[in-house]
Amino acid sequence: MNAKGNHQTLRARQPGNANALKSGVYSPRALVPRAREVADALLAASHTVPLDQIAAEEIGALVALLEAIDLDLLERGLTDRRGQARSLLDYRVRLSGRLERWLREFGATPASRVEWVERMSRGENVANLVRAELAEGSRLLGAAQARVDLEAAPNETGQP
């Protein structure tokens, strides 16, 4: 605090002060709650494991940031005072591409879920084929063993 400042306008420190916060695009503190909410929702999906937490948190951070950018663009417009496109538009496009890639990797898009189901069903088909082949192999092995046992058994004359 400036001891020589105007005491009537000086204010004590305000923890958690969000007076100057506009959209929150540049404020991690403003983005963290929404990012955590998104990450928790992703981790609640049935196909996730604890190791997926890093990807879920990255996706959450991207979603929170994109929402803050959208809010800023909505409130302050797409162009600056000179009529030029705001730099946030380019930033938003780049972040949107990153989000799309992360969502695809995470299995959080309709197309990636369909692809995952197809892979699983192909895997199940392969597993069924392997089981059938193993069963046939066991059957053939049993038949061959029965022939060997029959040939090794003494015949009516008592000779093998």
Protein Blocks (a to p, Z undefined) as FASTA:
>chain_A
ZZkbcfklpccddehiaklpcnlmmmmklmmmmmmmmmmmmmmpmkbcfklmmmmmmmmm
mmmmmmmmmmmmmmnojbdfkopacfklmmmmmmmmmmmmmmmmnopafklmmmmmmmmm
mmmmmmmmmmmmmmmmmmmmmmmmmmmmmmmpccfkopZZ
